[in-house]
Structures are given as C-alpha cells and as structure tokens.
Amino acid sequence: MHDHNKLSGLIQQAAKIYLKHAGTYGKMLYDMNASFEKTMLETTLLHFDQNISVSAKALGISRTTLYKKMAFHRIVPSQNS
C-alpha cells in the first residue's frame, strides 16, 4: 500500500505542475492516457517476445485492436526476438 500512496502522490504532483503550464485548454487526461497506453503496449509486447496473439489476450483486446493501437502509437514489433 505504501507504494500505491507514493505513486498517487507523484501523480498528483505531476498533475499540479502540468496544470500550471497547460492553460485553459490543456489536454492532460488525453496525453496521460495515450502515454500510459503506449507504455503498456510496448511492455506487454516485450514481455511476450513480440507475440501479438498472446499480448492481445493478456491485454484483454483482440489482435485487430492491438494492431490498430500499435499503428496509432507507431509501435513496430522488434524483429530481434
């Protein structure tokens, strides 16, 4: 639980800093969601040795959706695995 509280505090601190610079029309939630999603996709693909089927299943999405998300985030599976 201590790690959760620490992470929550860091997120709150980052949000306050962002809001100071974002102005009225900032898009913090969109940016954070996109960044988190990209990180999750890259980490999952790496964990499962770039196996699209297994990665999609672990993420709870279809392979088609995973391919679309990879294209959106410009993620190219590594050929080195």
N, C-alpha and C positions, 0 to 999 in steps of 0.2 A: 504494500500500500504506500510505503514511503516513496518509491519510485514514481508511482502514479501522481502523488501530490507534487513532487518535484517537477515532473513533466507538465502538469497543469499550470504550475507557477511560471515555467518558462514560456508556455504558450500564451498565457495572459500578458506577460512582459513583452513578448514579441508583438502581440496584437496592439498593445498601447503604443509601442514605437511606430508600428505601421500606420496606425490611425493618425498620429501626429503629422505624418508626411503624405497621407493619402488624399486629403482634402475631402470635399463633399461627395465626390463621385468615385471614391476608391472601390476596388473590387476584390477586397481581401478574401472573402469566402471562396469565390471562384478560383483565385490564384492558389489558395491553400489546398483546396480540393484537387485541383489539377496537379499540383506538385506532389501531394500525397499519393494520388492515384499512379502517377508515373513511377514514383519510388516503389510502390507495392508491385507494380507490373515487372519492373526490372529485377527486383529482389526475388520475386517468385520464379521468374524465368531462369535466373541464375541458380537458384536453389534446386530446381528440377532440370538442370542441364539443358535449358532451352527447349524442353519438351512442351509443345503447345497444348496438347491434349491434357496432360497431367496438370499443367499450370492453370489452364482454364477451369478444370474440375476443382482444383484447390481454391481458386478464387470464387467459385460458385457462379461462373458465367459460361456461356457457350464459346466454342472455338472461334466462331464468326465474330462474336462480340470482342473477344480478346484481340483478334486480328485488327478490327476497327479501332480499338483503343490504342494498339501499338502504332497504327498508322497515324492516328491523331497526335500521339506523343513523339512521333518519329523514332520509334524504337525498332532497331533492326536486330533480329536474333543473331547471336555470335555464331560464327561458323567453326569455331575452335573446339567445340565440345564433342 
